[in-house]
Amino acid sequence: MPEDVERQPLLGPDSAVPLDQNGSATTTTMVSPIDEQPPPYSTLAGGVPMVSCRVCSNMVDISSKKEQHVVKCSSCNEATPIRNAPLGRKYVRCPCNCLLICKSSSQRIACPRPNCKRIINLAPSPPATVAVPTVPGMCRVTCAHCHDTFLFNTLNNALARCPHCRKVSSVGPEFARTRSIIFLIFGLVVLGIGIGITVGTMQSAVEKGGLYVVYVGAFLVSLLLLLRSLYYCAMKISLLEGPI
């Protein structure tokens, strides 16, 4: 990645401007290259997804910004990531609170803000994980559709909806396989009952027209159950990375 690309702020000229060609960076700062991770989602009573600003802790509404990688806080005008950094890149926050993005292998980047212009040396250190309150059954999951990471409680015994792409998947193959088998069994049972009723009452159906409604109902229910079984069988499986 060219050096000028790494110096670009994430939210454009509203929060910072690129370094001048003739500008000189006079301050050098050693920063540990901890990948700034997106904060966990919080949902208000009205169903509005919110995240906490990494700088001032103000709650930011992201309901219309889920496709973005970062959002701008209306209180402090600083950027907060809401999605993982693109492949091969990482977020680094300058001591002046400017959020920068650079290559994962970068060791030296420059802050683009004219009142800062720090040269940031990224000291090698192991990546740190974000402290998240311990919740029974809460695990980190990689979405099968968009490959972003999100948190999901496996004790819910339900399908997982990714907060990034809003698509549904099964966390691990066991849930989808079990549901598929259950609907398959019920579908075959109802189908067998429908066939039995049809064969046993075919002679009476000529006189009792209401039996045709029973036939149609039984076969329709069995078809819906079998289609539901096929739905779970073809469902994508999200990767369970483990407990947080």
N, C-alpha and C positions, 0 to 999 in steps of 0.2 A: 504494500500500500504506500503511495507517495506520502512524504512527510506533511505536505500541505493538507491532505485529506484528514490526517490524524489530528490536525490542529483545529478543525472545524467544530464549532459548537453543535449540539444536537438540535437546538430549537431555533437556529437562524439568528438574524441580527437583533431580535427582540431581547435576547439575553446576553449575547456577546458578539464581537466582530472579529474577523481573522487578523492575524498579526500583520503589521506593516512590513513591506519588503525591506525598508531601511530601519525598522524598529529593532531595538536591542533588548534582549531579555537579561535583566541584571540579577534576578533571584533564582537560585537553584534549590530545589526542595526534594528531599528523599521521601517517597511515598510508597508504602507497601502495596503491591498490586492486587489488593483484594477485589475480586469481582463483585461489584455492587449488584446484588440480586434484587429482582422485583419484589416489593412487599406483598404480603398476602392480601387477598381481597376481603373486604368487609361489606356486608349487605345490610342496608337500612330496612326499616319496616315496610317501606314502599317498594322494595325490590331493586333499589338503585345501587349498583356496584360502586364502591368507593375504595381508594387507597390512601394511605397516610403519606404526606410529603416527607421525604428523607431529610429535609433541612429544617422546616419549622413545625412538622407534625400536623399541619392543617389537612383536613380530609378533602380529597379531590374527586369530583364526579368523573368517572371514565365510561359512562354508559354509551357515549357516542364516539369514543376514542379507542375502542378495543383493538382496532387494526394497527394502531400506532405502537411504536416501541417505547416511547417516552411521552409523558404529559407535563404540562407546565402548571405550576402552582399559581393560583391567582393571588395568593397572599405574599409570597416572597419572590415570585417570578423565577424560581429555580426549577430545574428538570428533575423528574423522578421516573426511573424505568418501570414499565408495567409488563414488559415481556423480556424474555432472555435476549441477550445480545446476539446478533447474527453469528453464524458459524465462523469460527476463527477470529472473533473479536471479543472485546471485553469492555466493561464500563470502568472508568476511573474518575473519582471526584477530587478535584483540585482543592487545596485548603481554602480557596476563596469561594467554594461551594459550586463552582462550574462543573457540570457533568460532561465528561469527555468520553469518546469512544475511540479505541485504538486496536491494533492487531494484538492477538494474545501473546505474541512473541516480542512485542515492543518493550524496550528497556529505557527509552528516553522520549518524552513528548513535551510539547509546549502548550501552556494555557493561552487561548486566543484573546482573553480580555485585556484591553489596553491598560487598565489600572492594576493588572496583575503581572502578566507576561512571565510567569514562573517557568523555568525549565524543570520538569518533573522527572527525576530518576526513579524508575520503578525497581525497588529492591526485591530480589527474589525471595519469595516466601510461599508456603503452602496455602492454597485457597481456603478461606474460612466459610463456614456455613452460617446462614442467618438463624439467629435464635428465635424459635417459634414455640409458643406455649405447648406443653405436652398434652395431647388429647388422646384418649384410648381409641385405637383403631385408625388414627390419622396417619396416612402414608403419602409419600411423594410418587406421583404417577406421570408417565410420559404419554401424551395423547397420541393415539394411533393415526389421527388425521393430520394434525398440524405439527406434531412432534415437539410441542411446547410442554413445559412441566407445570403441574398444578397439584394442589393438595386435595385428597379425597378420603373420606372416612369409610373404610371397608366394612364397618359394622352396620352400615345403612342397608346392606343387602339390596342394592338397587343399581341401576345403570348409572354411569358417570357422564355428566355433561361438562365438556371442557369450557372453562370461562373465557378462553381466547377465541376459539372458532365456533363455539356453541353447538358442536356436534356430539352425538351420543355414542358411547362405546362401552364395552365390558372391561372391567378391571380384572385382568386374568381370565383364562379360558374357562374356568370352572363354572362361573355364574351363567355365562351364555350357554354352555353345554347342558347344564342342569335344566334351565328353562326350556331349551329346545326339546329335550327328551320328554319333559312333563307335557308340553303342548302336543308333541307327537303322539304320546300315549292317549291323551284325552281325545285328540282328533280321530285316532283309529277306533277308539271305543265308541264315540258318537257315530262314526261312519258305519261300524258294525251293527249298532242298534238301528240306524236308519235302514240298512239293507235288510235286517231281520224283520222290521215292521213292514217294509215294502213287500217282501216276499210273503209274509204271513197274512197280510190284509189285502192283497191284490184283488182277490175275488170280491171283497166287500167294498172296494173303492168305487166300483161302478154305481153302487146304490148310495154310498155315503161319500159325497164329494169333498167333505171336510178332511178326509184322509190325505188328499193331495197336498193340502197345506202342511200337514205333519211331515210328509215326505220331503217337501221342499225345505222346510225349516230344519230338519235333521241333517240333510246334505249340505245346506248352507252353513250351519254351525260347524260341521266337521271340516268344511273347506276353510273357514276362517281360522280354526285352530291349527290346521296343517300349514297355512300360510304364516301364522305367527311362529310356528316351529321353524320354518324356513328362514324367517327374519332373524331369529336368534342364531341359527346355524351359520348364516352369512355375515354376522356382525363382526366388525373389526375389534381386535383385542388390544387394549392399552397396556403398556408395560408397567408393572408394579416394581418401582425401584427399591422400596423398603420403607420402614417407619421413619418418621422424622425425629 
